[in-house]
Amino acid sequence: MTIKIVLADDHGILRAGLQILLAAQADLTVVGEAANGRMAVQEVIRLQPDIAVLDIAMPELNGIEATRRIHEAWPATQVIILSMHASRDHVYHALQAGARGYILKEAAADELTEAIHTVYAGRRYLSAKVTDELLDDYLQQRAPAEKDDVLAQLSSREREVLQLVVEGQSSVTIAETLSLSPKTVDSYRSRLRQKLGFADLPSLVRFAIQQGIIAVE
């Protein structure tokens, strides 16, 4: 049986490298690619693959938000997150969004095919550096304190607007992307500043980087 895969990463060279890696496996087929999170969601819904491999930091819609959208729209597709971050918060947010695998980019060449087969078989796969013991301990301690997780208190739309804001897009551009009015986007901007407690854009950007919403290139 062939396992169908969609690859999503904003770096074309990385996508090409991963495609070559997967093509070496007779039972793996890349059926689609995406350069940002929004496109990744669209391709998953259109192609209905078995597995979606998503970069955690992508333009327009990050990998965690894209995972959440995929999990809601087409739960049959299992998501594996690719990330440079091994922190507990990044892993927790990815799994909370519905990801079944979490791989560090530095280990992707060695672990991706195994991760795909593991997740396809219905099991969770975590990069070797993200140990099961560490994860289980974190989930037990962190879940009761979710009310203190600022990001979790934002709605899906608020997180979506936040990413576009910190990417430097204007209210008019955001409004066109999300099919909203510029006035509504301005209201979201104001609400985000109030909820997060940041008065300026640089503070929002730092917060977004810390949370893995955007990456420092």
MOTA-V977385 format. One line per field, one symbol per residue. ss: DSSP state (H for helix, E for strand, - for the rest). burial: I if it has 16 or more other C-alpha atoms within 10 Angstrom, else O. A space follows every 50 residues. Layout:
ss=???
burial=???
This chain:
ss=--EEEEEE---HHHHHHHHHHHH----EEEEEEE--HHHHHHHHHHH--- EEEEE-------HHHHHHHHHHH----EEEEEE----HHHHHHHHHH--- EEEEHHHHHHHHHHHHHHHH----EE-----HHHHHHHHHHHHHHHHH-- HHH--HHHHHHHHHHH----HHHHHHHH---HHHHHHHHHHHHHHH---- HHHHHHHHHH-------
burial=OOIIIIIIIIOOOOIOOIIOIIOOOOOIIIOIIIIIIIIIIIIIIOOIII IIIIIIIIIIIIIIIIIIIIIOOIIOIIIIIIIIIOOOIIIIIIIIIIII IIIIIOOIOOIIIOIIIIIIOOOIIIIOOIOOOOOOOOIOOIOOOOOOOO IOOIOOOIIIIIIIIIOOOOIOIIIOOOOOOIOOIIOIIOOIIOOOOOOO OOOIIOIIOOIIIIIOO
